[in-house]
Amino acid sequence: MKFFVQALLSTTVLLIMSCTTKVKQEVKANKPTNFVIVFVDDMGYGDVGCYGATGFTTPNLDKMAAEGMRFTNFYAAQPVCSASRAGILTGCYPNRIGISGALFPHSDTGLNPNEITIAEMLKAKGYATGIFGKWHLGHHKKFLPLQHGFDEYVGLPYSNDMWPIGVDGKRLPADKGTGRHPDLPLIEGNEVKEYITTLEGQDKLTTLYTEKAVDFINRHANEPFFVYLPHSMGHIPLGVSDKFRGKSEQGMYGDVMMEIDWSVGEIEKALQANGVSENTVFIFTTDNGPWLNYGNHAGSAGGLREGKTTSWEGGQRVPFIVKWPKATPSGTICNQLACAVDILPSFAKIAGAQLPELKIDGVDITELWEGKTNVKPREDILFYYGKNNLNGVRKGNWKLVLPHTWRSYNTKPGKDGYGGPRVQMKVETPELYNMMRDPGEQYNVIDYHPEKVEELMQVVEAARIELGDLNVGVASGAGTREIGRK
């Protein structure tokens, strides 16, 4: 009898434990997906090991790609700071919402409060939201992250070169050039926490942002969260902590990339330690290509043509890695077209969130992330730069470059933080490139494929009607909206 009672008790305990485990598993399976974006500044297509980087190593990013998916035809929304950030956060081509180029410390404009960011969209679904790094969508209080859906913010309001300090670390004359800029404010929430006035102050930024992001993950691991980590590096002036200074064969830029790789590793460790890595969409990408006239303080376009601020491939085609263990097959490569504006609608699909009521340009690419790399959710990419100039379009494997001017890097570069000259160039007549055979855009084949030109011009004309094109005198299109004003 005693044996029977003990057996019955043991069976009951095992049954309760089994049911409890099953309930926990079901709760975990139904838990909302978390989102993390690491967004680097001025990093080229060739600046990650798995994309061909040399002179430094990126073991954490290479591991991330091996455990996730790497894109080969992913594009920044525009090839310059503010515009690119507007695109990734709103799902809109930046010119649709009135933002082009880069905002400066004297600018009285910023992201319009009517635009919905990823943070606002996810916050409506109960997500905790944090940004740690460079904002660059307006430095006045009404434009800062806390007014655009973020719960927490620590970082710089604009680029780290927008300050009155020279390459040698000395203060510049207050009556000329960047000497007119104020000291660089490090903001926490809506208030200035301190001013960065030395090159040594810049050295701490990558580690600071990373530690803040890790702390945020630790504090919010039991609820859905969105972390946006837009590093100030590798924008000049380069800054790196003592942990990585002098560690790369490449030099200062390589040191910076190694610290950014370390940052990715720290984020992954935090996700693993909190048991949420499996259920987190973890993205790594960059705002535009390398600022090549800074020579050894610039990255590599990986064989693509030109770099930052240009609409050639080196300006906008960037690394993109996504790791989502719950859905993304390990070690996959996706060759389909995708753009930074596609991230918002993809997050919306995964989170079950409502898309913005105002029109966006992004498309849902979650099927690609799930390994269905033969589907084509996006048919074309638009290449805008500056004041609403449409400089080209890509559809499938074909890119049509439209007449426009640009400042080329095809001259002697600068060195050790000093920028070299650039050469004003002009595309006089349309040019056609086959991106599958000629990603370096060296061979204009427009005379061979008139049918492709006609097909791509249909995309161009539709874009001009919708969004405008100053290259042909159309300042704005039927679908453009106003930038935010102070």
Phi, psi and omega in degrees: 000316179299317179297320180297316180297316180297319179296320180295318179297317180298317179297320180295317179298315180298321180294318179295317179297319180297315180295319180297316178299318180297317179297316179299317180296320180293320178298315180297320181294328182269359182292137180303149180285138175271162181224135176227130174238121169259120189237110185267157182257128173059038180259130185276169179300332182260024186253020174232142183309313182287353173256005175107012182298143175229156178091352175199164183243151177227067186298324181289319177291322178296321177293320178300317178292322180294332180261358182222226185226138178245131179264144178251348181229052179257138186236138168294157183292326173207162185270036180203159197311285188299315182299316181298319180291324176298320181294314184292327184275336184249347184075014182244145164302132187304326180292339175296326185252020170082010183252128177220155176061220183232135175281150183242168181301340179265359182290142176251024180237169179184189181295124182299133179302340179285342180281141181261125178268168173305318182298315179295319180298315182284327178300324178295342177260012176090015180279144166278138188229131180219143175236132181224099182147210186279127181268290174062035174233033180116125185263349176287152188307319184295342182258351187291163188306323182296340177268002180233031170101357180268138178280326183223147178211129168223123179164189179267144181280346180204190186295149185284356174266000180270070182208169187267029183247135182276177181300330180277001179087000181266150180290136182274159177303136187286354184254009181210148175053218182287355173298341179282345181289152173286168173300154187283116183273130170262116188257141170237121187069242177249004187241150176288123179275319178195169176249136177266120186235003181224159175297327177297328177296328179286334182299335187271352192296314183299316179293318180301308181301318182296314180297321178295319180294317178297317178299320179297315179299316180299322183281339186240018184295339181268009176219161179294141182219157174232121177246125176245115185242081180271097183296145173288329178275156000266046169291144175284150359285136182291139175225140181212146181284167179296339180300330186234356180298125179078011185273340186257155174290328185290328183117205187303315181297319177297322176301316181298315180295325178293325178288324176296320175299318175302318179301316178300319178297321178295321177296314180298320177300318180295319178297317180294315183298329180266004176070026184241004182300318183301328186250029180236131170274112185248117186242139173233128175200189183219162189281333179186182180283185187283151178271081197295335181288357174269010169055240184288356173258013178242162179274197183239136176277003175062035179090354176281161185279133175062200185202209183314144179073001177248157179265011170284167188303324181295342179275328188235337178280124190225162174296146174211120178235133175234131174238120179217081189308328181296335188222332187272124177294140184292145171065030181262153177239131179247125180258004182284157177293139175204160184217156179303331179292349181277349184292316181301306180296333177290317176297321180300317180298314183292319184276351185069032183268159180277133177291155176303147178290324177288148185297138174240172183250348181285158176233155180288119179245023181297330177299324176295315179298332180276003175098002179273069190282003175267348177283158182230078181295333180241131181264329185213164177231139177255137181252096178255151171205151175070217187275068175065038176268118175275110187260350179174168175222152172236137175222120185061230181269007186246138177234125176257119178263126183268159177304128178191167175255152175207162178260110186278153174266008186281064178200184183293126181280167174281187184208145173055041176096350178265132181278141176271175181287162172233157187247127178290126182231164181214135169270114186280319181226158182305147178231146183238133180230141175268108186290338178285318182269336191218064181296342178277000177053053181258338189236106179284116183247029185298329182288342184268343188225064180299330180292326178288323177298316179298318179297316181288329178294334175294322175295318180299311184295321178295321179294321180295322178293317185283318189238351179086171178194107182293340178299335178243019174083014179257102187293324180208157180255183183292339184253011181276153181233166185281141170291157177286143180234144183299000000 
